Structures are given as C-alpha cells and as structure tokens.
Amino acid sequence: MEIQILEKNNTTMRILIQGIDVPFANALRRIMLSEVHSMAIDDVVIIENSSVLYDEVLAHRIGLIPLTTDLTAYNPPETCPCKSEFGCNLCRVTLTLEAEAGETRNIYSGDLHSESPEIKPVSDKIIIAKLAPEQKIRLEAYARLGKGKKHAKWQPVSMCAYKFMPQIKIHTR
C-alpha cells in the first residue's frame, strides 16, 4: 500500500492510495465518518429568541456548525472522571451568542464566542439566522466530543469520498 498526499490545507486534504481494493477504501471512508472523535455543540440553552426561527430549528442549525477540535485537551463524556451529564471543564466547552439587530442583519458562526480559543467554528461565515430590527438571540451552547456514528454533527469531515481509478494497459504485438 502506498499513500501520497496530493493536496493539503487547513480545510481539505486529497490523498492517493495505491495497492488497496475498493472495499478497503470504503472501510477507511466509513471509519473516518463514524469512528473519529470531533467536537460539536450538543446542548443549547436559549435564553432569548425573538427571531422568526423556532428554538429547535435554531439549536439544530447551531449544532451542525463544524468546530475545531483539540483531542488532547478534552475527554469524551463517557470517559471523563466527572461522570456528570452536564460535563465539566475537561469534557465540555461553553460557547455564547448575544446578537441584537438595530436594522436587518445576518448572524454568523463568527458571532459565537468560545471560552476556549482552541474550540471555535471552522468558518466565521456560516449563517445562523437573519434578524429583523429589534429582534434578539441570546443563548449558551455546550460542545462535547463525540463520534459520527451517534449523530452527523460529530462527523469530522463534511465529505469523504473515494474514486476508483482503474489502470488500463494495452499490450501491442
């Protein structure tokens, strides 16, 4: 098996793997989507929401915002010594959002403020809601480590695909 990195930056990576069959490539893809830990917003406490979005829709949108993950600083909730359903500083990060519109404005993932500089939205430009004049959103969100097999919000990649590249050899006589 040969692995070659074709392209790598802060958000994407393309690799070429040679010497494996398609089922093995698919197994790698499925493992990346379901078994790798990543940080995601798990609980949202909405203090005030006068936007047109229902609280549940707002919480769902915030939960799907991808977060940077520091696997060395946090424990998965199931292995954390606190054994609390609410979590502690070893297994949870608090993010807050306080937004008010004087005039119509968009609220983006960059408006989420994290208590930990290592855990923040991957992009500041993911739209959460659009507020009309005098509408407000105030909330607290709690991010925890999890795996993609439990919920899609914990999938560490948004797209993980493989492409079969057959080698065609033409023999001339």
Rosetta blueprint (number, residue, H / E / L):
1 M L
2 E E
3 I E
4 Q E
5 I E
6 L E
7 E E
8 K E
9 N L
10 N L
11 T L
12 T L
13 M E
14 R E
15 I E
16 L E
17 I E
18 Q E
19 G L
20 I L
21 D L
22 V H
23 P H
24 F H
25 A H
26 N H
27 A H
28 L H
29 R H
30 R H
31 I H
32 M H
33 L H
34 S H
35 E L
36 V L
37 H E
38 S E
39 M E
40 A E
41 I E
42 D E
43 D E
44 V E
45 V E
46 I E
47 I E
48 E E
49 N E
50 S L
51 S L
52 V L
53 L L
54 Y L
55 D H
56 E H
57 V H
58 L H
59 A H
60 H H
61 R H
62 I H
63 G H
64 L L
65 I L
66 P L
67 L E
68 T L
69 T L
70 D L
71 L L
72 T L
73 A L
74 Y L
75 N L
76 P L
77 P L
78 E L
79 T L
80 C L
81 P L
82 C L
83 K L
84 S L
85 E L
86 F L
87 G L
88 C L
89 N L
90 L L
91 C L
92 R L
93 V E
94 T E
95 L E
96 T E
97 L E
98 E E
99 A E
100 E E
101 A L
102 G L
103 E L
104 T L
105 R E
106 N E
107 I E
108 Y E
109 S H
110 G H
111 D H
112 L L
113 H E
114 S E
115 E L
116 S L
117 P L
118 E L
119 I L
120 K L
121 P E
122 V L
123 S L
124 D L
125 K L
126 I L
127 I E
128 I E
129 A E
130 K E
131 L E
132 A L
133 P L
134 E L
135 Q L
136 K E
137 I E
138 R E
139 L E
140 E E
141 A E
142 Y E
143 A E
144 R E
145 L E
146 G E
147 K E
148 G L
149 K L
150 K L
151 H L
152 A H
153 K H
154 W H
155 Q L
156 P L
157 V L
158 S L
159 M L
160 C L
161 A L
162 Y L
163 K L
164 F L
165 M L
166 P L
167 Q L
168 I L
169 K L
170 I L
171 H L
172 T L
173 R L
